[in-house]
């Protein structure tokens, strides 16, 4: 309850900040009914974003919602990292329509030095909004220029650009939001009207506050991953980000085939992405002498390694949120096999004790749909990334060999339906893999 009051007060002070600015107050006094409706819509969008926990899903939503509000064809979000901007997320309706049905437009992440010579750099340096009517007609005396290289590579024509700072209440820049090519009702490209700037600035401040919280959550998770990485060098930040990305996309495709409501899909994707990042966090409780052992495990050692699923699940046994619930499920079940040969089997997540045992007293492995869907999904995502990545003991496999291996494990290790969905969308997963390269 206290957090809810705190959130309300922060939003209230954001609004007060704008209304105490003389230009904004004069504008607000003369708002039409339609203008007030637009302002209310911006507030509703902020409330919608406030429930999102994962940074990447939040950034996608921020960009999509603001583009939809402004009827903008394209856009991107850049996150500030020291003296650089990380090109994080991008969307482009025109380019998306050129792709086959079901495929998504994936951009590679890259960094650029913050400098007033670029549009995004200028906004990051000054904290000012930039509303460019035509990117190719910026006056020569302006400190910033438009770089047409991306247009040349993609054959896309950038015209109108609205570039907005993402900043804290203390005016600290955390990123830059850029939307491109506003359209009228007939689909013609037009400049962004000056009157939308107030709405977008208010939305950006709300989004920045929510984004800060999500970044803190991500940072805490990555610290947990770093602890696991000290024990197992395979558990890197890029690895868990890739596994999480594959998992959410695979879940979305699976859920769409079942006609699960979009609102439920979005909610589950958000929680699954964070949960998938934590799939192997239980390795913090396993001796690094085992995890870093260069030779084959003895049967006793392998039994010890398998316990990381139970240890990981136990970290979330005090279930206070949907994240705790799903993270426990993923940690416990991502090594179960469709044919019932995996581990740790039917285990009570509260006590870590077997629920169903064989004659020797060991937990009977789960099989088929006894394995929760989120465990089945992360199982494929984890193996796919392991096969596709370089390890101390192997080079990355060629994509054709990876596809063949996944296909071979259909109905054995993996859910046959999920394998079919994965292979149907293989190019999507290959593109996602490029988004989080090893550092």
Residue pairs with C-beta under 8 A, 6 or more apart in sequence:
7 50
7 209
10 169
10 209
11 43
11 46
11 206
11 209
13 169
14 169
14 202
14 205
14 206
14 209
15 202
17 169
17 205
18 24
18 28
18 198
18 201
18 202
19 25
19 28
24 198
27 195
27 198
28 198
31 39
35 195
38 69
38 199
39 199
39 202
41 69
42 69
42 199
42 202
42 203
42 206
43 206
45 65
45 66
45 69
45 203
45 206
46 203
46 206
46 207
46 210
48 61
48 65
49 58
49 61
49 62
49 65
49 206
49 207
49 210
50 210
51 267
52 58
52 61
52 210
52 214
52 270
53 214
53 217
53 270
53 271
53 274
53 323
54 214
54 217
54 218
54 270
54 271
54 273
54 274
55 211
55 214
55 215
55 217
55 218
56 89
56 244
56 245
56 273
57 248
57 266
57 269
57 270
57 273
58 210
58 211
58 214
59 77
59 79
59 88
59 89
59 211
60 89
60 91
62 77
62 177
62 207
62 211
63 75
63 76
63 77
63 89
63 90
63 91
63 177
63 179
64 91
66 72
66 75
66 177
66 179
66 200
66 203
66 207
67 73
67 74
67 75
67 91
67 179
69 199
69 203
70 162
70 179
70 182
70 192
70 196
70 200
71 182
71 183
71 184
72 162
72 179
72 180
72 181
72 182
72 183
72 192
73 92
73 93
73 94
73 180
73 181
73 182
73 183
73 189
74 90
74 91
74 92
74 93
74 94
74 95
74 156
74 158
74 179
74 180
74 181
75 90
75 91
75 92
75 177
75 178
75 179
75 180
76 87
76 88
76 89
76 90
76 91
76 107
76 178
76 180
77 88
77 89
77 90
77 166
77 175
77 176
77 177
77 178
78 85
78 86
78 87
78 88
78 112
78 120
78 124
78 175
78 176
78 178
79 85
79 86
79 88
79 174
79 175
80 86
80 114
80 124
80 173
80 174
80 175
80 176
81 111
83 113
83 114
84 111
84 112
84 113
84 114
85 111
85 112
85 114
85 120
85 121
85 124
85 175
85 176
86 109
86 110
86 111
87 107
87 109
87 110
87 111
87 112
88 109
88 175
89 107
90 105
90 107
91 105
92 105
92 156
92 180
94 156
95 105
95 154
95 156
96 104
96 105
99 105
102 253
102 424
102 425
103 425
103 427
103 428
104 249
104 428
104 431
106 428
106 431
106 432
106 434
106 435
107 435
108 434
108 435
109 435
109 436
112 118
112 120
112 121
113 121
114 121
114 124
114 125
115 121
115 125
116 122
116 125
116 126
116 143
116 144
117 143
117 144
117 145
118 144
118 145
118 147
119 130
119 132
119 144
119 146
119 161
119 163
119 178
120 163
120 176
120 178
121 144
122 128
122 130
122 143
122 144
122 163
123 129
123 130
123 163
123 164
123 165
123 176
124 165
124 173
124 175
124 176
127 165
127 167
127 171
127 173
128 165
129 162
129 163
129 164
129 165
129 197
129 200
129 201
130 144
130 161
130 162
130 163
131 161
131 162
131 163
131 191
131 192
131 194
131 197
132 138
132 146
132 160
132 161
132 162
132 163
133 159
133 160
133 191
134 159
134 160
134 191
135 146
135 148
135 158
135 159
135 160
135 161
136 146
136 148
136 159
138 144
138 145
138 146
146 158
146 161
148 158
150 156
150 158
151 157
151 158
158 180
158 181
159 180
159 181
159 189
160 180
160 181
160 182
160 189
160 190
160 191
160 192
161 178
161 179
161 180
161 192
162 178
162 179
162 180
162 182
162 192
162 196
162 197
162 200
163 176
163 177
163 178
164 176
164 177
164 178
164 179
164 200
164 201
164 204
165 173
165 175
165 176
165 177
165 204
166 173
166 174
166 175
166 176
166 177
166 204
166 207
166 208
166 211
167 173
167 174
167 204
167 205
167 208
168 174
168 208
168 209
168 212
169 205
169 209
174 208
174 211
174 212
174 215
175 208
175 211
177 200
177 204
177 207
179 192
181 189
182 189
182 190
182 191
182 192
182 193
183 189
183 190
184 190
217 274
221 274
221 277
221 278
222 237
224 278
224 281
224 284
225 235
225 236
225 237
225 240
225 277
225 278
225 281
226 237
227 281
227 284
228 235
228 280
228 281
228 283
228 284
229 235
229 236
229 237
230 288
231 283
231 284
231 286
231 287
231 288
231 291
231 292
232 280
232 283
232 286
232 288
232 291
232 292
233 292
233 392
234 386
234 391
235 280
235 283
236 438
236 439
237 439
238 436
238 437
238 438
238 439
239 385
239 389
239 438
240 276
240 277
240 278
240 279
240 280
241 277
241 436
242 381
242 385
242 432
242 433
242 435
242 436
243 276
243 277
243 279
243 378
243 381
243 382
243 385
244 272
244 273
244 274
244 276
244 277
244 381
245 273
245 432
245 435
245 436
246 380
246 381
246 384
246 385
246 429
246 432
247 272
247 273
247 276
247 374
247 377
247 378
247 381
248 269
248 272
248 273
248 276
249 425
249 428
249 429
249 432
250 377
250 380
250 381
250 418
250 421
250 422
250 425
250 429
251 265
251 268
251 269
251 272
251 373
251 374
251 377
252 265
252 269
253 421
253 424
253 425
254 373
254 377
254 417
254 418
254 421
255 264
255 265
255 268
256 265
257 421
267 322
268 326
271 322
271 323
271 326
272 326
272 330
272 374
272 377
274 323
274 327
275 323
275 326
275 327
275 329
275 330
275 331
275 374
275 378
276 330
276 374
276 377
276 378
276 381
278 312
278 327
278 330
278 331
279 312
279 330
279 331
279 334
279 378
279 382
280 308
280 312
280 331
280 382
281 312
281 315
281 331
282 307
282 308
282 309
282 310
282 311
282 312
282 313
282 314
282 315
282 331
283 291
283 308
283 311
283 312
284 311
285 307
285 308
285 311
286 304
286 305
286 307
286 308
286 311
287 304
290 297
290 301
290 304
290 305
291 305
293 301
294 393
297 305
306 335
306 343
306 344
307 344
309 331
309 332
309 333
309 334
309 335
309 343
309 344
310 332
310 344
310 347
310 352
312 331
312 332
313 328
313 329
313 331
313 332
313 347
313 349
313 352
314 349
314 352
315 327
315 328
315 331
316 323
316 324
316 325
316 327
316 328
316 331
317 328
317 349
317 350
318 324
319 325
319 328
326 374
328 349
329 349
329 372
329 374
329 375
330 374
330 375
330 378
332 344
332 347
332 349
332 375
333 366
333 371
333 372
333 374
333 375
333 376
333 379
334 375
334 378
334 379
334 382
335 342
335 343
335 344
335 379
336 342
336 343
336 345
336 365
336 366
336 367
336 371
336 375
336 376
336 379
337 365
337 367
337 379
337 412
337 413
337 414
338 367
338 368
338 371
338 376
338 411
338 412
338 413
338 414
338 415
338 416
339 367
339 411
339 412
339 413
340 364
340 365
340 366
340 367
340 368
341 365
341 412
341 413
342 365
342 366
342 371
342 413
343 363
343 365
344 363
344 365
345 354
345 356
345 362
345 363
345 364
345 365
345 366
346 354
346 355
346 356
346 363
346 364
346 365
346 366
346 370
347 353
347 354
347 355
347 363
348 354
348 355
354 361
354 362
354 363
354 364
355 363
356 363
356 364
357 363
357 364
358 364
371 415
376 414
376 415
376 418
377 418
379 413
379 414
380 406
380 414
380 415
380 418
380 419
380 422
383 406
383 409
383 413
383 414
384 402
384 406
384 422
384 429
385 433
387 396
387 397
387 401
387 402
387 405
387 406
388 396
388 397
388 399
388 402
388 433
389 396
389 438
390 396
390 438
397 405
399 426
399 430
403 423
403 426
406 414
406 419
406 422
406 423
407 419
407 423
409 419
410 416
410 419
410 420
411 419
422 429
